[in-house]
Amino acid sequence: MLQRGATSRRSVARGPVSDGTLLCVVTLSDVAKAAGVSLSTASRAINGSKDRTVNAALRDRVLAAAAELRYAPNAAAQAIARGRSSTLSLIVHDITDPYFSSIAAGVSRAARAAGSTVILGIAEHDPNQTLSLIEAARSHRSQALIIVGGLRADDAGLTQLQSCIDDYRRSTGAGVAIVGQGVLDVAAVAPANREGSVALAKALTAQGFRTYAILTGPADHLTARDRAEGFAEGLDGSGEVVKRVDGDFTRDGGYAAMTELLESGSRPDVVFAVNDVMAVGALAAAREAGLSVPGDIRVAGFDDIPTLRDIVPSLTTVRVPLERIGEFAVSLALGETSLDESVTQEYEVVLRDSTG
């Protein structure tokens, strides 16, 4: 029931829509009149305020009026009043890559549980686009920011990224987490890239394989570098890397790198691609070259992305808890937990048909 000063819906502003009908537009002023309070009181009751509060009775009256009039709060106004919004900004580099989409699924689930709405930005492996997306998060006054992957061994680029993140934090007072290496002054959740690759190499040499090629990804990509170096370390004199081929961190990058490897005449016992999507491209290139896997050559990857269940032959890989990493990144960015190494160090070597 509306309190004193209530107004009927006939007083609510209306405007035409495309089919000529009238659309009811309920304003905050309408809610204030219906509740019998000032506009500023209605705003504080609905949008919140960093500095002033509304007593419970008035707030309940305003919210009841808003519910009866079916008022939709202005998210931008709420963000200004509270100093930040209820949105969480997530930046990934390629949402079609199951590595990123799996982490995004974990982020979305944890954000929803925390009452946040995720705004997704796709950087397409472009450092400048990442900076633009961080600036957008600052403009939206997002309550937290999570950046997934894509860090490069580029001092100037890392300095610029750090500066942009610092601007975001100063402006919003919000938390930031990166899924990747801890090379910035930002909380980092890093999968066990090096450790998992070491373990994979040891498992393969234990099967008697001696010669290896690595499809390394981009030379300056920090995740690719950690995995390639870890794999070489894990061979520990029991095996030899006979060839390294750079390529994009994508399925097509793996296909091109594997094609280059085979055209060079190299036939190592095992080809290690530093992520699963590159490994999928490598399998396709081997098939097109008339080679059987694992009969003629063997292939391994890293991540254990969900789509591997449909790949033939099934791919040997390193499983890391991608969705849990996404969930943990949300808790870290929202300040609900501190860095827990036990989450970031989980991995499991999974030997499947692609290495026989």
C-alpha positions as CSV (number, residue, x, y, z in Angstrom):
1,M,0.0,0.0,0.0
2,L,1.4,3.4,-0.9
3,Q,1.8,5.9,1.9
4,R,0.9,9.5,2.2
5,G,1.6,11.5,-0.9
6,A,0.9,8.5,-3.1
7,T,0.2,9.1,-6.8
8,S,-1.7,7.0,-9.3
9,R,0.1,5.6,-12.3
10,R,-1.7,8.2,-14.4
11,S,0.8,10.7,-13.3
12,V,3.8,8.7,-14.5
13,A,5.5,10.0,-17.6
14,R,4.7,8.2,-20.8
15,G,6.3,8.2,-24.2
16,P,5.6,6.6,-27.6
17,V,7.3,3.4,-28.7
18,S,7.8,2.2,-32.3
19,D,4.4,0.6,-32.8
20,G,2.6,3.7,-31.7
21,T,1.6,2.4,-28.2
22,L,2.5,4.3,-25.0
23,L,5.2,3.0,-22.7
24,C,5.0,3.8,-19.0
25,V,8.3,5.4,-17.8
26,V,8.5,5.4,-14.0
27,T,11.0,8.0,-12.6
28,L,12.7,8.3,-9.2
29,S,10.6,11.4,-8.7
30,D,7.4,9.4,-9.1
31,V,8.7,6.9,-6.5
32,A,9.5,9.8,-4.1
33,K,6.0,11.3,-4.5
34,A,4.4,7.9,-4.0
35,A,6.4,7.3,-0.8
36,G,5.9,10.9,0.5
37,V,9.6,11.6,0.8
38,S,12.1,14.0,-0.9
39,L,13.9,13.1,-4.1
40,S,17.2,12.9,-2.3
41,T,15.8,10.5,0.4
42,A,14.4,8.3,-2.3
43,S,17.8,8.3,-4.1
44,R,19.7,7.4,-1.0
45,A,17.2,4.6,-0.1
46,I,17.4,3.0,-3.6
47,N,20.8,3.9,-4.9
48,G,22.7,3.9,-1.6
49,S,25.3,6.5,-0.6
50,K,28.9,6.5,0.5
51,D,28.2,9.2,3.1
52,R,24.6,9.2,4.3
53,T,22.1,6.5,5.2
54,V,18.3,6.4,5.4
55,N,16.5,5.0,8.5
56,A,14.9,1.6,8.0
57,A,11.3,2.7,8.1
58,L,11.8,5.3,5.4
59,R,13.8,2.9,3.3
60,D,11.1,0.3,3.5
61,R,8.5,2.8,2.5
62,V,10.5,3.9,-0.6
63,L,11.2,0.3,-1.6
64,A,7.6,-0.6,-1.3
65,A,6.6,2.4,-3.5
66,A,9.3,1.4,-6.1
67,A,8.1,-2.2,-6.1
68,E,4.4,-1.1,-6.6
69,L,5.3,1.3,-9.4
70,R,7.8,-1.3,-10.9
71,Y,10.5,1.2,-10.9
72,A,13.8,0.1,-12.4
73,P,16.8,1.7,-10.7
74,N,19.4,3.5,-12.8
75,A,22.6,1.4,-12.6
76,A,24.8,4.4,-13.5
77,A,23.2,6.5,-10.7
78,Q,23.8,3.7,-8.2
79,A,27.4,3.5,-9.2
80,I,27.9,7.2,-8.7
81,A,26.1,7.2,-5.4
82,R,27.9,4.2,-4.0
83,G,31.3,5.0,-5.6
84,R,31.2,1.7,-7.6
85,S,28.7,-0.5,-9.4
86,S,27.7,-4.1,-8.7
87,T,29.4,-5.2,-11.9
88,L,32.5,-7.2,-12.2
89,S,34.6,-6.6,-15.3
90,L,36.3,-9.7,-16.9
91,I,38.8,-9.4,-19.7
92,V,39.8,-12.4,-21.7
93,H,41.7,-12.7,-25.0
94,D,39.6,-15.2,-26.9
95,I,36.3,-16.4,-25.6
96,T,36.2,-19.1,-28.3
97,D,39.3,-20.7,-26.8
98,P,38.0,-23.3,-24.1
99,Y,40.8,-22.3,-21.8
100,F,39.4,-18.8,-21.5
101,S,35.7,-19.8,-21.6
102,S,36.3,-22.4,-18.8
103,I,37.9,-19.7,-16.6
104,A,35.0,-17.4,-17.5
105,A,32.5,-20.0,-16.4
106,G,34.1,-20.1,-13.0
107,V,34.2,-16.3,-12.8
108,S,30.6,-16.0,-13.8
109,R,29.5,-18.6,-11.2
110,A,31.4,-17.0,-8.3
111,A,30.3,-13.5,-9.3
112,R,26.7,-14.5,-9.4
113,A,27.0,-16.0,-5.9
114,A,28.5,-12.7,-4.7
115,G,25.6,-10.7,-6.2
116,S,27.6,-9.3,-9.1
117,T,26.9,-9.1,-12.8
118,V,29.8,-9.9,-15.1
119,I,30.7,-7.5,-18.0
120,L,32.8,-9.4,-20.5
121,G,35.5,-7.8,-22.6
122,I,37.4,-9.6,-25.3
123,A,40.9,-8.3,-26.0
124,E,41.8,-10.5,-29.0
125,H,45.4,-10.7,-27.9
126,D,45.8,-7.0,-28.5
127,P,47.6,-5.2,-25.6
128,N,46.0,-1.8,-26.6
129,Q,42.5,-3.4,-26.5
130,T,43.3,-4.7,-23.0
131,L,44.1,-1.1,-21.9
132,S,40.9,0.2,-23.5
133,L,38.8,-2.4,-21.7
134,I,40.4,-1.6,-18.3
135,E,39.5,2.1,-19.0
136,A,35.9,1.0,-19.7
137,A,35.8,-0.9,-16.4
138,R,37.0,2.3,-14.7
139,S,34.2,4.3,-16.4
140,H,31.7,1.7,-15.3
141,R,33.1,1.9,-11.8
142,S,33.2,-1.9,-11.7
143,Q,33.5,-3.3,-8.2
144,A,36.3,-5.6,-9.3
145,L,38.4,-6.4,-12.4
146,I,39.8,-9.7,-13.5
147,I,42.3,-10.0,-16.4
148,V,42.9,-13.5,-17.8
149,G,46.1,-14.4,-19.6
150,G,48.0,-12.7,-22.4
151,L,51.0,-11.3,-20.5
152,R,54.1,-10.7,-22.6
153,A,57.8,-10.3,-21.9
154,D,57.7,-6.6,-22.8
155,D,58.9,-4.2,-20.1
156,A,57.3,-1.2,-21.8
157,G,54.0,-3.0,-22.3
158,L,53.9,-4.3,-18.7
159,T,54.7,-0.8,-17.3
160,Q,51.8,0.6,-19.3
161,L,49.5,-2.2,-18.1
162,Q,50.5,-1.6,-14.5
163,S,49.8,2.2,-14.9
164,C,46.4,1.6,-16.3
165,I,45.5,-0.9,-13.5
166,D,46.7,1.6,-10.9
167,D,44.5,4.3,-12.4
168,Y,41.5,1.9,-12.2
169,R,42.3,1.1,-8.5
170,R,42.8,4.8,-7.6
171,S,39.5,5.8,-9.3
172,T,37.3,3.0,-8.0
173,G,39.0,1.7,-4.8
174,A,38.2,-1.8,-6.2
175,G,40.2,-4.9,-6.3
176,V,42.1,-6.5,-9.3
177,A,43.2,-10.0,-10.0
178,I,45.2,-11.5,-12.9
179,V,45.1,-15.1,-14.0
180,G,48.7,-15.4,-15.1
181,Q,52.2,-14.7,-13.9
182,G,52.9,-12.5,-10.8
183,V,55.0,-10.0,-12.7
184,L,52.9,-7.0,-11.8
185,D,51.8,-5.3,-8.5
186,V,48.5,-7.2,-8.7
187,A,47.2,-10.3,-7.1
188,A,48.0,-13.2,-9.5
189,V,46.4,-16.6,-9.8
190,A,48.9,-18.6,-11.9
191,P,48.1,-22.2,-13.1
192,A,51.0,-24.6,-12.4
193,N,52.4,-24.1,-15.9
194,R,56.0,-25.0,-15.2
195,E,55.4,-27.7,-12.6
196,G,52.8,-29.4,-14.8
197,S,55.1,-29.4,-17.8
198,V,58.0,-30.8,-15.8
199,A,55.7,-33.7,-14.7
200,L,54.5,-34.3,-18.2
201,A,58.0,-34.6,-19.5
202,K,59.0,-37.0,-16.8
203,A,55.9,-39.2,-17.5
204,L,56.7,-39.3,-21.2
205,T,60.4,-40.2,-20.7
206,A,59.3,-42.9,-18.3
207,Q,57.5,-44.5,-21.3
208,G,60.7,-44.6,-23.2
209,F,60.4,-41.7,-25.5
210,R,63.6,-39.9,-26.2
211,T,63.3,-37.2,-28.8
212,Y,60.8,-34.3,-28.6
213,A,59.7,-31.2,-30.5
214,I,58.0,-28.3,-28.7
215,L,55.4,-26.1,-30.4
216,T,56.2,-23.1,-28.2
217,G,53.6,-20.5,-29.0
218,P,54.7,-16.8,-29.3
219,A,58.3,-16.4,-28.2
220,D,57.4,-13.5,-25.7
221,H,54.2,-15.1,-24.3
222,L,54.9,-15.7,-20.6
223,T,52.6,-18.7,-20.2
224,A,54.0,-20.4,-23.3
225,R,57.5,-19.7,-22.1
226,D,56.9,-21.2,-18.7
227,R,55.5,-24.4,-20.2
228,A,58.2,-24.8,-22.8
229,E,61.0,-24.2,-20.3
230,G,59.3,-26.5,-17.7
231,F,59.0,-29.3,-20.3
232,A,62.7,-29.1,-21.3
233,E,63.7,-29.1,-17.6
234,G,61.6,-32.2,-17.0
235,L,63.5,-34.2,-19.6
236,D,66.5,-34.0,-17.2
237,G,68.9,-35.8,-19.5
238,S,66.5,-38.6,-20.2
239,G,65.3,-37.0,-23.4
240,E,66.3,-34.3,-25.9
241,V,64.4,-31.4,-27.5
242,V,65.4,-31.7,-31.2
243,K,63.2,-28.9,-32.5
244,R,61.3,-25.8,-31.3
245,V,58.7,-24.1,-33.5
246,D,57.0,-20.8,-32.6
247,G,53.4,-20.2,-33.5
248,D,50.2,-18.4,-32.5
249,F,48.6,-19.6,-29.2
250,T,45.6,-20.9,-31.2
251,R,44.4,-24.0,-33.1
252,D,45.6,-22.5,-36.4
253,G,48.9,-21.6,-34.8
254,G,49.4,-25.2,-33.8
255,Y,48.4,-26.4,-37.3
256,A,51.0,-24.1,-38.9
257,A,53.7,-24.9,-36.4
258,M,53.2,-28.7,-36.9
259,T,53.2,-28.3,-40.7
260,E,56.5,-26.4,-40.5
261,L,57.9,-29.1,-38.2
262,L,56.9,-31.9,-40.5
263,E,58.1,-30.1,-43.6
264,S,61.5,-29.7,-42.0
265,G,61.8,-33.5,-42.1
266,S,62.0,-33.8,-38.3
267,R,60.2,-36.9,-36.8
268,P,60.6,-36.7,-33.0
269,D,59.0,-39.3,-30.8
270,V,56.6,-36.8,-29.2
271,V,55.4,-33.3,-30.1
272,F,54.5,-31.2,-27.1
273,A,52.2,-28.2,-27.9
274,V,52.1,-25.7,-25.0
275,N,48.3,-25.6,-25.0
276,D,45.6,-28.0,-26.0
277,V,44.1,-25.8,-28.9
278,M,47.6,-25.8,-30.5
279,A,47.7,-29.6,-30.0
280,V,44.4,-30.0,-31.7
281,G,45.8,-28.1,-34.7
282,A,48.9,-30.3,-34.6
283,L,46.8,-33.4,-34.8
284,A,45.0,-32.0,-37.8
285,A,48.3,-31.2,-39.6
286,A,49.6,-34.7,-38.9
287,R,46.5,-36.3,-40.4
288,E,46.7,-34.1,-43.5
289,A,50.4,-35.2,-43.9
290,G,49.3,-38.8,-43.9
291,L,50.7,-39.6,-40.5
292,S,48.9,-41.6,-37.9
293,V,48.9,-40.6,-34.2
294,P,50.3,-42.3,-32.2
295,G,51.6,-44.8,-34.8
296,D,53.9,-42.5,-36.7
297,I,54.2,-39.6,-34.2
298,R,52.8,-38.7,-30.8
299,V,51.2,-35.4,-29.6
300,A,50.6,-34.0,-26.1
301,G,49.1,-30.7,-24.9
302,F,48.3,-28.7,-21.8
303,D,45.1,-27.6,-20.0
304,D,42.7,-30.5,-20.5
305,I,40.0,-28.3,-22.1
306,P,36.5,-29.7,-22.1
307,T,36.3,-30.2,-25.9
308,L,39.0,-32.9,-25.7
309,R,36.4,-35.5,-25.0
310,D,35.4,-35.3,-28.7
311,I,39.0,-35.5,-30.1
312,V,40.3,-38.7,-31.7
313,P,42.8,-39.9,-30.7
314,S,42.2,-38.7,-27.1
315,L,44.9,-36.2,-26.2
316,T,47.6,-36.6,-23.5
317,T,47.7,-33.4,-21.5
318,V,48.1,-31.7,-18.2
319,R,44.8,-31.0,-16.3
320,V,44.6,-27.8,-14.4
321,P,41.4,-26.6,-12.5
322,L,40.4,-23.9,-14.9
323,E,36.9,-23.2,-13.5
324,R,38.2,-23.2,-9.9
325,I,40.9,-20.8,-10.8
326,G,38.2,-18.5,-12.2
327,E,36.2,-18.8,-9.0
328,F,39.2,-18.1,-6.9
329,A,40.1,-15.0,-8.9
330,V,36.7,-13.5,-8.1
331,S,37.2,-14.1,-4.3
332,L,40.7,-12.5,-4.6
333,A,39.5,-9.5,-6.6
334,L,36.6,-8.9,-4.2
335,G,38.9,-9.1,-1.2
336,E,37.1,-12.1,0.2
337,T,40.3,-14.2,0.5
338,S,44.0,-14.0,0.3
339,L,46.2,-15.8,-2.2
340,D,46.2,-19.5,-1.6
341,E,49.0,-21.4,-3.4
342,S,47.2,-24.7,-3.1
343,V,44.7,-23.7,-5.7
344,T,47.3,-22.5,-8.2
345,Q,49.5,-25.5,-7.8
346,E,46.9,-28.2,-8.6
347,Y,47.7,-30.2,-11.8
348,E,47.4,-33.8,-13.0
349,V,49.2,-35.5,-15.9
350,V,46.6,-37.3,-18.0
351,L,48.1,-39.9,-20.4
352,R,45.8,-40.8,-23.3
353,D,45.9,-42.4,-26.7
354,S,47.8,-39.6,-28.5
355,T,51.0,-40.8,-26.9
356,G,50.1,-44.5,-27.1
